[in-house]
Amino acid sequence: LSGQGKDKERMKEGKEKDARYTNGHLFTTISVSGMTMCFACNKSITAKEALVCPRWLCQGGIADVAQPGWLCQGGIAGVAFPEWSCQDAIRERPNSAIYPSESFRQTLLGPRRGRPSLSLSKSVSTTNISGTFNDDSPLGIRRILSQSTDSLNMRNRTLSVESLIDEGPDVILSQLLSDLEADGKEFEADSWSLAVDNSFLQQHRMDVMKRQDVIYELMQTELHHVRTLKIMGALFRRAMLEELQLDPGTVQRIFPCLDELSHIHERFLAQLLERRRESLAQDSNKNFVIDRLGDILITQFSGPSAEQLRKAYAEFCSKHTKALKEYKDLLARDKRFQQFIRRVTRSPLLRRHGVPECILLVTQRITKYPVLIERILKNSKDNEGDCADLSRALRLVKELLSAVDEEVHAWELRGRLWDVFRRVDPRAKVPLLWDSRPGAFGRDELLRRKLVHSGGMLWKTAAGRFKDVLVLLMTDVLVFLQEKDQKYTFPMLDKPAVISLQNLIVRDIANQEKGMFLISAAPPEMYEVHAASRDDRNHWMKVIQQAVSLCPSRQDFPLIETETEASLRKLKERMEQHARQIAALMEDKVGIFADMLALGSGCSEPPPAPRGTPFPGDPTRGPHKDVLLHDAIREGTG
């Protein structure tokens, strides 16, 4: 019997032991007072002994912890913590163990007083947590609690950024878009046909409906574009500068000329919305028919506005690739920026559009105008008054788009030339004879010229071997470069690696669809080169012939420039710049004199400017311009 009693005792102890390891807990027995609260039922523990888990910081009666569905409460008696499962606690624990704090340990070792319980849904002080322990509490629990409370404090130190991330976007966007909300509601419908009343719709022909649908789409997409620009400027850029305190130069490289674009499109949108308001039907705030739109489009795509658009979009589109690279580099190295971008893009107001998506939308916007205007024009055949303006606006926007494309292409070529220049060996030289004088063509000569076209080709040597070369078609020369050890150098072959475009002849090779001859006059040489394909060969022949026809004379653009000649050229450019400034100032001065003369004589119209007015930038203006110029300068300084 005694043996059976001992077996029962062992089984009972085994069950209690198993219970102490329930759900990954490691429970130990502690003595408690009648005021200690149980986490399972939130009541006082009546038993003399209770179990505490130092791993997950929870405690309760022995009967309570044996329940299989019992959850860790993440704290100690008297403090209510949000519930999470054991697996969640496992994931959270390393975060609390990373930031040990001596200050909290000293706090725990000081005098303890009981404090009322608080919830983490409000503000929780670390002293409220530590104060519930007495000096008899196990030191391991106090150490784990110290680490946990320090983890809470670490999270509080990042609260300013997280508050911006969690609440900032919606608040800022609500403020930013408040002026667009009224207009946005007017464009919630997908088309004009759905935005107006059905009875009003039935009063118009099908071609009028189609025209109004496209005009509505133009205004709706312009509204969305302005909203995108505002999000980029006042949300992303503002947070990066003010909240994250990033380098202003870095932010400017990510958002180039953003203010200029915003000003241009906000003005255009205001004109469109004003025309809509003028076209509203009587006693209606949503039924409208716009009969005239071409005048607004002509104003937008001509004159000073077109020049502003050309400059802004040329710069923005040219720096598009570098902006994305800058953004990706910043995202890779800045964890605060990662957190901000990750959470701010979750806002429903952003529709998961991040910085790269916004940049891409801006670069594409200018390409949408020709398509929309062409569709409006197609459905405006019966509107003769607006049809002529729309045709002119379409021509203007296509010219603007071509000008932007040319500037973007020129910008890319300048960037490519700089990339090649940095990789050219500084010691590399090509000996040349120019104007019967020996000289050397080095890498510095590349930056004096503009790159027209570049690409890889095969150069056939006199020995019949082919050499891979990079060919640069520039303002007045063709340059061959060969890559060696990740650097470019001028190939030292039987012919010079620099060919002047003066009187250069280009011929294709019979029975070879990829080859062509380059016949140079000075010095007389013939080069055989091969492109990658027939189309590539034809394109090379076309651009080389165009460059030959535009090649400047050697008097205006020398093949090789010495240091003295380069210094003289720069001084001459500065003198010409100052001469133009003086000419502009003198023209302003003559205009002021004319106004003063008109006021003194009582004439409403100012008299014409006298002949021989001093214009130092133009040698044809008057025979005594120098004397008059000196007299004017003496008068101004006297």
C-alpha positions as CSV (number, residue, x, y, z in Angstrom):
1,L,0.0,0.0,0.0
2,S,2.8,2.3,0.9
3,G,4.3,1.6,-2.6
4,Q,1.0,2.4,-4.3
5,G,0.8,5.7,-2.3
6,K,4.2,6.6,-3.4
7,D,3.3,5.9,-7.0
8,K,0.3,8.1,-6.7
9,E,2.4,10.9,-5.2
10,R,4.9,10.6,-8.1
11,M,2.1,10.8,-10.7
12,K,0.6,13.8,-8.9
13,E,4.0,15.5,-8.9
14,G,4.5,14.6,-12.6
15,K,1.1,16.2,-13.5
16,E,2.0,19.3,-11.6
17,K,5.4,19.4,-13.3
18,D,3.8,19.0,-16.7
19,A,1.3,21.7,-15.8
20,R,4.2,24.0,-15.0
21,Y,5.5,23.6,-18.6
22,T,2.1,24.1,-20.2
23,N,2.1,26.1,-23.5
24,G,5.8,26.8,-23.3
25,H,5.7,28.3,-19.8
26,L,8.3,27.6,-17.2
27,F,6.4,28.0,-13.9
28,T,8.0,28.1,-10.5
29,T,6.3,28.1,-7.1
30,I,6.2,31.4,-5.0
31,S,4.5,32.5,-1.8
32,V,1.9,35.1,-2.3
33,S,-0.3,37.3,0.0
34,G,-4.0,37.8,-0.2
35,M,-3.7,40.9,-2.3
36,T,-1.9,39.3,-5.2
37,M,-4.0,39.2,-8.3
38,C,-4.3,36.2,-10.7
39,F,-4.0,36.9,-14.4
40,A,-6.4,34.2,-15.5
41,C,-9.5,35.4,-13.5
42,N,-8.3,38.9,-12.2
43,K,-9.2,37.9,-8.6
44,S,-7.1,37.6,-5.5
45,I,-5.1,34.4,-5.1
46,T,-6.5,32.6,-2.0
47,A,-3.9,29.8,-2.1
48,K,-0.7,30.1,-0.1
49,E,1.3,29.2,-3.1
50,A,1.1,30.4,-6.7
51,L,3.0,29.8,-9.9
52,V,4.9,32.5,-11.7
53,C,6.5,32.2,-15.2
54,P,9.7,34.3,-15.3
55,R,10.0,33.6,-19.0
56,W,6.7,35.4,-20.0
57,L,6.1,37.3,-16.7
58,C,2.8,35.9,-15.8
59,Q,1.4,34.3,-12.6
60,G,-1.7,32.7,-11.2
61,G,-3.1,29.9,-9.1
62,I,-1.9,26.4,-9.7
63,A,-5.4,25.4,-10.9
64,D,-5.5,28.3,-13.3
65,V,-2.3,27.7,-15.2
66,A,-3.1,24.1,-15.8
67,Q,-5.9,25.3,-18.3
68,P,-4.7,24.5,-21.8
69,G,-6.1,27.7,-23.4
70,W,-4.5,30.0,-20.8
71,L,-2.8,33.1,-22.4
72,C,0.2,35.0,-21.2
73,Q,-0.7,38.4,-20.0
74,G,2.8,39.8,-20.5
75,G,3.1,41.5,-17.1
76,I,2.6,41.1,-13.3
77,A,-0.2,41.4,-10.9
78,G,-2.1,44.7,-10.9
79,V,-1.1,45.7,-14.5
80,A,-3.3,44.9,-17.4
81,F,-1.4,44.3,-20.6
82,P,-2.8,43.5,-24.1
83,E,-3.1,39.8,-24.6
84,W,-0.9,37.9,-27.0
85,S,-0.2,34.3,-27.5
86,C,3.0,32.5,-26.5
87,Q,4.2,32.5,-30.0
88,D,3.8,36.3,-30.3
89,A,5.6,36.6,-27.0
90,I,8.5,34.6,-28.4
91,R,8.8,37.0,-31.3
92,E,8.6,40.0,-29.0
93,R,11.1,38.9,-26.4
94,P,14.3,39.6,-28.2
95,N,13.2,43.2,-28.7
96,S,13.0,43.7,-25.0
97,A,16.3,42.1,-24.4
98,I,18.2,44.3,-26.8
99,Y,18.0,47.5,-24.8
100,P,19.1,46.9,-21.2
101,S,19.0,50.1,-19.1
102,E,20.8,50.7,-15.8
103,S,18.5,53.6,-14.9
104,F,15.5,51.3,-14.7
105,R,17.5,48.8,-12.7
106,Q,18.3,51.5,-10.2
107,T,14.7,52.5,-10.1
108,L,13.7,49.0,-9.3
109,L,16.1,48.8,-6.4
110,G,14.8,51.9,-4.8
111,P,11.7,52.3,-2.5
112,R,8.6,50.5,-3.8
113,R,5.0,51.6,-3.3
114,G,1.9,50.1,-4.6
115,R,0.3,52.0,-7.5
116,P,-3.0,51.7,-9.2
117,S,-3.2,49.6,-12.3
118,L,-3.1,51.2,-15.8
119,S,-3.8,50.0,-19.3
120,L,-1.3,50.3,-22.1
121,S,-4.0,51.7,-24.3
122,K,-3.2,54.9,-22.4
123,S,0.2,56.2,-21.1
124,V,2.0,53.7,-19.0
125,S,4.9,54.8,-16.8
126,T,7.7,52.3,-16.2
127,T,7.6,53.1,-12.5
128,N,4.0,51.9,-12.4
129,I,5.2,48.5,-13.5
130,S,8.2,48.3,-11.3
131,G,6.4,49.6,-8.2
132,T,4.3,46.4,-7.8
133,F,7.3,44.3,-6.8
134,N,8.6,44.1,-3.3
135,D,12.1,43.4,-2.2
136,D,11.3,39.7,-1.9
137,S,10.6,39.3,-5.6
138,P,13.0,37.1,-7.5
139,L,15.9,39.1,-9.0
140,G,15.5,37.3,-12.4
141,I,11.9,38.6,-12.7
142,R,13.1,42.1,-11.8
143,R,15.9,41.9,-14.4
144,I,13.5,40.8,-17.2
145,L,11.0,43.5,-16.1
146,S,13.8,46.1,-16.3
147,Q,14.6,45.0,-19.8
148,S,10.9,45.1,-20.8
149,T,10.3,48.5,-19.4
150,D,13.4,49.8,-21.1
151,S,12.1,48.4,-24.4
152,L,9.0,50.4,-23.8
153,N,11.0,53.5,-23.3
154,M,13.0,52.9,-26.4
155,R,9.8,52.7,-28.3
156,N,8.7,56.0,-26.8
157,R,11.9,57.6,-28.1
158,T,10.8,56.7,-31.6
159,L,7.2,57.8,-31.0
160,S,7.6,61.1,-32.8
161,V,8.5,59.4,-36.1
162,E,5.8,56.7,-35.6
163,S,3.2,59.2,-34.8
164,L,4.0,60.9,-38.1
165,I,3.9,57.6,-39.8
166,D,0.6,56.4,-38.3
167,E,-1.4,59.6,-38.1
168,G,0.6,62.2,-40.0
169,P,-0.3,61.2,-43.6
170,D,-4.0,61.3,-43.2
171,V,-3.9,64.6,-41.2
172,I,-1.5,66.3,-43.6
173,L,-3.3,65.0,-46.7
174,S,-6.6,66.2,-45.3
175,Q,-5.1,69.6,-44.9
176,L,-3.4,69.6,-48.2
177,L,-6.4,68.4,-50.2
178,S,-9.0,70.5,-48.5
179,D,-8.9,73.0,-51.3
180,L,-9.4,70.2,-53.8
181,E,-12.2,68.4,-52.0
182,A,-15.0,70.5,-53.4
183,D,-13.7,70.2,-57.0
184,G,-12.8,66.6,-56.5
185,K,-16.4,65.7,-55.6
186,E,-17.5,67.3,-58.9
187,F,-15.2,64.8,-60.8
188,E,-15.9,61.6,-58.9
189,A,-17.9,60.2,-61.8
190,D,-16.0,58.3,-64.5
191,S,-17.2,60.5,-67.3
192,W,-19.2,63.6,-68.2
193,S,-22.1,61.4,-69.3
194,L,-22.4,60.0,-65.8
195,A,-21.7,63.3,-64.0
196,V,-24.7,65.3,-65.5
197,D,-28.4,64.6,-65.0
198,N,-29.9,62.1,-67.4
199,S,-32.5,64.6,-68.6
200,F,-29.8,67.1,-69.4
201,L,-27.8,64.4,-71.2
202,Q,-30.6,63.6,-73.5
203,Q,-30.7,67.1,-74.9
204,H,-27.4,66.8,-76.7
205,R,-26.1,64.9,-79.8
206,M,-23.7,62.0,-79.7
207,D,-20.7,64.0,-80.9
208,V,-21.3,66.7,-78.2
209,M,-21.4,63.9,-75.6
210,K,-18.1,62.5,-76.8
211,R,-16.5,65.9,-76.9
212,Q,-17.6,66.7,-73.3
213,D,-16.4,63.3,-72.1
214,V,-12.9,64.0,-73.3
215,I,-12.9,67.5,-71.9
216,Y,-14.1,66.1,-68.6
217,E,-11.3,63.5,-68.7
218,L,-8.8,66.3,-69.3
219,M,-10.0,68.2,-66.3
220,Q,-10.2,65.1,-64.1
221,T,-6.7,63.9,-65.0
222,E,-5.3,67.4,-64.4
223,L,-6.9,67.5,-61.0
224,H,-5.3,64.1,-60.2
225,H,-2.0,65.4,-61.5
226,V,-2.1,68.4,-59.2
227,R,-3.0,66.2,-56.3
228,T,0.1,64.0,-57.1
229,L,2.3,67.0,-57.1
230,K,0.9,68.2,-53.8
231,I,1.5,64.7,-52.2
232,M,5.1,64.8,-53.5
233,G,5.8,68.3,-52.2
234,A,3.8,68.8,-49.0
235,L,3.8,65.2,-47.7
236,F,6.9,63.4,-48.9
237,R,9.3,66.3,-49.2
238,R,8.0,68.1,-46.1
239,A,8.3,65.0,-44.0
240,M,11.8,64.3,-45.3
241,L,13.0,67.8,-44.5
242,E,11.1,68.6,-41.3
243,E,10.4,65.3,-39.6
244,L,13.2,63.0,-40.8
245,Q,15.6,66.0,-41.2
246,L,17.3,64.6,-44.3
247,D,19.9,66.5,-46.3
248,P,18.2,69.2,-48.4
249,G,20.5,68.5,-51.3
250,T,19.4,64.8,-51.3
251,V,15.7,65.8,-51.1
252,Q,16.2,68.3,-54.0
253,R,17.8,65.6,-56.1
254,I,14.8,63.3,-55.5
255,F,12.2,66.1,-56.3
256,P,13.8,68.5,-58.8
257,C,11.9,71.7,-59.8
258,L,8.8,70.4,-58.0
259,D,7.6,73.9,-57.1
260,E,7.7,75.1,-60.6
261,L,5.6,72.2,-61.9
262,S,3.1,72.7,-59.1
263,H,2.7,76.4,-59.9
264,I,2.2,75.7,-63.6
265,H,-0.4,73.0,-63.2
266,E,-2.3,74.7,-60.4
267,R,-2.7,77.7,-62.6
268,F,-3.9,75.6,-65.6
269,L,-6.3,73.7,-63.4
270,A,-7.8,76.9,-62.0
271,Q,-8.4,78.1,-65.6
272,L,-10.1,74.9,-66.5
273,L,-12.3,74.9,-63.4
274,E,-13.2,78.6,-64.0
275,R,-14.3,77.7,-67.6
276,R,-16.5,74.9,-66.2
277,R,-18.1,77.3,-63.7
278,E,-18.8,79.7,-66.5
279,S,-20.4,76.9,-68.6
280,L,-22.8,75.6,-65.9
281,A,-26.5,75.4,-66.8
282,Q,-28.9,77.8,-65.1
283,D,-29.8,76.8,-61.5
284,S,-27.4,73.8,-61.7
285,N,-24.1,73.0,-60.1
286,K,-23.2,69.9,-62.1
287,N,-24.8,70.2,-65.6
288,F,-22.4,72.0,-68.0
289,V,-21.3,72.1,-71.6
290,I,-18.0,73.7,-72.5
291,D,-18.2,75.2,-76.0
292,R,-14.8,76.8,-76.1
293,L,-11.6,75.4,-74.7
294,G,-8.9,76.1,-77.4
295,D,-8.1,79.6,-76.0
296,I,-7.1,78.2,-72.6
297,L,-4.9,75.5,-74.3
298,I,-3.2,78.0,-76.5
299,T,-2.4,80.2,-73.5
300,Q,-1.0,77.1,-71.6
301,F,1.2,75.8,-74.5
302,S,2.6,79.1,-75.9
303,G,4.5,82.1,-74.8
304,P,6.0,82.3,-71.3
305,S,3.9,79.4,-70.0
306,A,5.3,77.1,-72.7
307,E,8.8,78.2,-71.9
308,Q,8.2,77.4,-68.2
309,L,6.8,74.0,-69.1
310,R,9.8,73.2,-71.4
311,K,12.4,74.1,-68.8
312,A,10.6,72.3,-65.9
313,Y,9.8,69.1,-67.7
314,A,13.2,69.0,-69.4
315,E,14.9,69.2,-66.1
316,F,12.5,66.8,-64.3
317,C,12.6,64.1,-67.0
318,S,16.4,64.4,-67.5
319,K,16.9,63.8,-63.8
320,H,14.3,61.1,-63.5
321,T,16.8,58.2,-63.5
322,K,19.1,59.9,-61.0
323,A,16.2,60.8,-58.8
324,L,15.1,57.1,-58.6
325,K,18.6,56.0,-57.9
326,E,19.0,58.6,-55.1
327,Y,15.7,57.4,-53.6
328,K,16.7,53.7,-53.7
329,D,20.1,54.5,-52.1
330,L,18.4,56.5,-49.3
331,L,15.9,53.7,-48.8
332,A,18.6,51.1,-48.5
333,R,20.7,53.0,-45.9
334,D,18.2,54.9,-43.7
335,K,15.9,52.7,-41.5
336,R,13.8,55.6,-40.4
337,F,13.1,56.5,-44.0
338,Q,12.2,52.8,-44.7
339,Q,9.7,52.8,-41.9
340,F,8.2,56.1,-43.0
341,I,7.8,55.0,-46.6
342,R,6.5,51.6,-45.7
343,R,3.7,52.9,-43.5
344,V,2.8,56.1,-45.3
345,T,2.1,54.2,-48.5
346,R,-0.5,52.2,-46.7
347,S,-2.7,55.2,-46.4
348,P,-5.9,54.9,-48.5
349,L,-5.4,58.5,-49.6
350,L,-2.2,57.5,-51.4
351,R,-3.7,54.4,-53.0
352,R,-0.3,52.7,-52.5
353,H,1.5,55.2,-54.6
354,G,5.0,55.8,-53.3
355,V,7.7,58.1,-54.4
356,P,8.8,56.2,-57.6
357,E,5.2,55.9,-58.8
358,C,4.6,59.6,-58.3
359,I,7.8,60.5,-60.2
360,L,6.8,58.3,-63.0
361,L,3.3,59.8,-63.2
362,V,4.8,63.3,-63.4
363,T,7.2,62.4,-66.3
364,Q,4.3,60.8,-68.2
365,R,1.9,63.7,-67.8
366,I,3.2,65.9,-70.6
367,T,2.8,63.0,-73.1
368,K,-0.9,62.8,-72.4
369,Y,-1.9,66.2,-73.7
370,P,-1.5,65.6,-77.4
371,V,-3.7,62.5,-77.2
372,L,-6.4,64.3,-75.3
373,I,-6.4,67.4,-77.5
374,E,-6.5,65.2,-80.6
375,R,-9.5,63.4,-79.3
376,I,-11.3,66.7,-78.4
377,L,-10.5,68.0,-81.9
378,K,-11.8,64.8,-83.5
379,N,-15.2,65.4,-81.9
380,S,-15.3,69.2,-82.6
381,K,-15.9,69.3,-86.3
382,D,-19.2,71.1,-86.0
383,N,-17.6,73.7,-83.6
384,E,-15.8,75.8,-86.1
385,G,-14.9,78.6,-83.6
386,D,-13.0,76.2,-81.3
387,C,-11.7,73.9,-84.0
388,A,-9.1,76.3,-85.2
389,D,-7.8,77.0,-81.7
390,L,-7.7,73.3,-80.9
391,S,-5.7,72.6,-84.1
392,R,-3.2,75.3,-83.1
393,A,-3.0,74.1,-79.5
394,L,-2.3,70.5,-80.8
395,R,0.6,71.9,-83.0
396,L,2.0,73.9,-80.0
397,V,1.9,71.0,-77.6
398,K,3.6,68.7,-80.1
399,E,6.4,71.3,-80.6
400,L,6.7,71.5,-76.8
401,L,7.0,67.8,-76.5
402,S,9.6,67.6,-79.2
403,A,11.6,70.4,-77.5
404,V,11.5,68.5,-74.2
405,D,12.6,65.3,-75.9
406,E,15.5,67.0,-77.5
407,E,16.7,68.6,-74.2
408,V,16.3,65.3,-72.4
409,H,18.3,63.5,-75.1
410,A,21.0,66.2,-75.0
411,W,21.1,65.9,-71.2
412,E,21.5,62.1,-71.5
413,L,24.4,62.6,-74.0
414,R,26.1,65.0,-71.7
415,G,25.8,62.5,-68.9
416,R,27.2,59.7,-71.1
417,L,30.1,61.9,-72.2
418,W,31.0,62.6,-68.5
419,D,30.8,58.9,-67.8
420,V,33.2,58.1,-70.6
421,F,35.5,61.0,-69.7
422,R,35.9,59.7,-66.1
423,R,36.9,56.3,-67.5
424,V,39.5,57.6,-70.0
425,D,43.1,57.2,-68.9
426,P,44.4,60.8,-68.2
427,R,47.8,59.8,-69.7
428,A,46.2,58.6,-73.0
429,K,47.1,60.9,-76.0
430,V,46.7,60.7,-79.8
431,P,49.5,62.4,-81.7
432,L,48.0,64.5,-84.5
433,L,49.2,67.1,-87.1
434,W,47.0,70.2,-87.2
435,D,47.6,73.2,-89.3
436,S,51.1,71.8,-90.0
437,R,51.8,71.7,-86.3
438,P,52.3,68.6,-84.2
439,G,49.9,68.2,-81.3
440,A,48.3,65.7,-79.0
441,F,44.6,65.0,-78.6
442,G,43.9,64.1,-74.9
443,R,40.8,63.4,-72.9
444,D,40.4,67.1,-72.0
445,E,39.5,67.7,-75.6
446,L,36.4,65.6,-75.2
447,L,34.7,68.1,-72.9
448,R,35.2,70.9,-75.4
449,R,32.8,69.2,-77.7
450,K,29.2,67.9,-77.7
451,L,28.4,64.2,-78.0
452,V,26.1,63.5,-80.9
453,H,26.0,59.7,-81.0
454,S,27.9,56.8,-79.4
455,G,28.1,53.1,-79.7
456,G,30.2,50.0,-80.1
457,M,31.6,49.0,-83.4
458,L,34.3,46.8,-84.9
459,W,37.4,48.4,-86.4
460,K,39.2,46.4,-89.1
461,T,42.9,46.9,-89.0
462,A,45.4,46.6,-91.8
463,A,46.3,43.1,-90.6
464,G,42.7,42.0,-91.1
465,R,41.9,41.7,-87.4
466,F,38.8,43.3,-85.8
467,K,39.1,45.4,-82.7
468,D,36.2,46.2,-80.4
469,V,36.0,50.0,-80.1
470,L,33.6,52.6,-78.6
471,V,33.0,55.2,-81.2
472,L,32.1,58.8,-80.2
473,L,30.6,61.0,-82.8
474,M,31.2,64.6,-81.6
475,T,30.9,68.1,-82.9
476,D,33.8,68.0,-85.3
477,V,35.5,64.6,-84.9
478,L,35.0,60.8,-84.6
479,V,36.9,59.3,-81.7
480,F,37.7,55.6,-81.2
481,L,38.3,54.3,-77.7
482,Q,39.3,50.8,-76.5
483,E,38.5,49.4,-73.1
484,K,41.4,47.9,-71.1
485,D,41.3,47.1,-67.4
486,Q,38.0,48.9,-67.0
487,K,39.5,52.1,-68.4
488,Y,39.3,53.7,-71.9
489,T,42.3,54.5,-73.9
490,F,43.0,55.5,-77.5
491,P,44.0,52.4,-79.5
492,M,47.5,52.6,-81.0
493,L,47.0,51.1,-84.4
494,D,48.1,51.9,-87.9
495,K,45.8,54.9,-88.2
496,P,45.0,57.7,-85.8
497,A,42.1,57.1,-83.4
498,V,40.7,60.6,-84.0
499,I,39.1,61.5,-87.4
500,S,38.2,65.0,-88.4
501,L,34.7,65.5,-89.8
502,Q,36.0,68.1,-92.3
503,N,35.3,66.7,-95.8
504,L,34.7,63.2,-94.4
505,I,33.1,60.8,-96.8
506,V,30.9,57.8,-95.7
507,R,30.3,54.9,-98.0
508,D,28.8,51.5,-97.5
509,I,30.7,48.3,-98.4
510,A,29.4,46.2,-101.3
511,N,28.1,42.8,-100.3
512,Q,28.6,43.6,-96.6
513,E,25.4,44.8,-95.0
514,K,27.0,45.8,-91.7
515,G,30.2,47.5,-93.0
516,M,31.1,51.0,-94.1
517,F,34.1,53.0,-95.2
518,L,35.1,56.3,-93.6
519,I,37.3,58.3,-96.0
520,S,39.3,61.1,-94.4
521,A,40.8,64.0,-96.3
522,A,43.2,65.3,-93.7
523,P,45.2,63.2,-93.3
524,P,44.1,61.0,-96.3
525,E,43.1,57.7,-94.7
526,M,40.4,55.1,-95.2
527,Y,38.8,53.3,-92.2
528,E,36.7,50.2,-92.4
529,V,34.2,49.7,-89.5
530,H,31.4,47.3,-88.9
531,A,28.2,47.8,-87.0
532,A,26.1,45.3,-85.1
533,S,23.4,45.1,-87.7
534,R,22.3,46.6,-91.0
535,D,19.9,49.0,-89.4
536,D,22.6,50.1,-87.0
537,R,25.0,50.7,-89.9
538,N,22.4,52.8,-91.7
539,H,21.7,54.9,-88.6
540,W,25.5,55.5,-88.2
541,M,25.8,56.6,-91.8
542,K,22.9,59.0,-91.4
543,V,24.1,60.7,-88.2
544,I,27.7,60.9,-89.5
545,Q,26.6,62.6,-92.7
546,Q,24.4,65.0,-90.7
547,A,27.3,65.9,-88.4
548,V,29.6,66.4,-91.4
549,S,27.2,68.9,-92.9
550,L,27.1,70.8,-89.6
551,C,30.8,70.6,-88.8
552,P,32.2,74.1,-87.9
553,S,35.3,75.5,-89.6
554,R,38.7,75.1,-88.1
555,Q,39.0,78.9,-87.7
556,D,35.9,78.9,-85.5
557,F,36.6,75.6,-83.8
558,P,40.3,74.4,-83.8
559,L,41.0,70.7,-83.7
560,I,43.4,71.0,-80.7
561,E,43.4,73.8,-78.3
562,T,46.5,74.8,-76.3
563,E,46.3,76.1,-72.7
564,T,46.9,79.7,-73.9
565,E,44.2,79.4,-76.6
566,A,41.8,77.9,-74.0
567,S,42.4,80.8,-71.6
568,L,41.9,83.3,-74.4
569,R,38.7,81.6,-75.5
570,K,37.3,81.8,-71.9
571,L,38.3,85.4,-71.6
572,K,36.6,86.2,-74.9
573,E,33.4,84.5,-73.7
574,R,33.4,86.5,-70.5
575,M,33.9,89.7,-72.4
576,E,31.0,88.9,-74.7
577,Q,28.8,88.1,-71.7
578,H,29.6,91.4,-70.1
579,A,29.0,93.2,-73.4
580,R,25.6,91.7,-73.6
581,Q,24.8,92.8,-70.1
582,I,26.0,96.3,-70.8
583,A,23.9,96.4,-73.9
584,A,20.8,95.4,-72.0
585,L,21.5,98.0,-69.3
586,M,22.0,100.7,-71.9
587,E,18.8,99.8,-73.7
588,D,17.0,100.2,-70.3
589,K,18.6,103.5,-69.8
590,V,17.6,104.8,-73.2
591,G,14.0,103.7,-72.5
592,I,14.0,105.6,-69.2
593,F,15.3,108.7,-70.9
594,A,12.6,108.4,-73.5
595,D,9.9,108.2,-70.8
596,M,11.4,111.2,-69.0
597,L,11.4,113.2,-72.2
598,A,7.8,112.2,-72.9
599,L,6.7,113.4,-69.4
600,G,8.6,116.6,-69.7
601,S,7.1,117.5,-73.1
602,G,3.6,116.5,-72.2
603,C,3.4,113.9,-75.0
604,S,1.5,110.7,-74.5
605,E,3.8,108.7,-76.8
606,P,7.6,108.6,-76.1
607,P,9.7,109.7,-79.1
608,P,11.7,107.1,-81.0
609,A,15.2,106.4,-79.9
610,P,17.8,108.5,-81.6
611,R,20.1,107.0,-84.2
612,G,23.5,106.1,-82.9
613,T,22.3,104.9,-79.6
614,P,25.2,103.2,-77.8
615,F,24.9,99.4,-78.1
616,P,28.4,98.0,-77.4
617,G,27.3,94.5,-78.3
618,D,26.4,95.5,-81.9
619,P,29.1,97.2,-83.9
620,T,26.6,98.4,-86.6
621,R,24.8,100.8,-84.2
622,G,26.0,104.3,-85.0
623,P,29.4,105.7,-86.0
624,H,30.1,107.4,-82.7
625,K,29.0,104.6,-80.3
626,D,32.3,104.6,-78.4
627,V,32.2,108.3,-77.6
628,L,28.5,108.1,-76.7
629,L,29.2,105.1,-74.5
630,H,32.0,106.9,-72.6
631,D,29.9,110.0,-72.2
632,A,27.0,107.9,-70.7
633,I,29.4,106.1,-68.4
634,R,30.9,109.4,-67.3
635,E,27.5,110.8,-66.7
636,G,26.3,107.8,-64.7
637,T,29.4,107.8,-62.5
638,G,29.8,111.6,-62.1
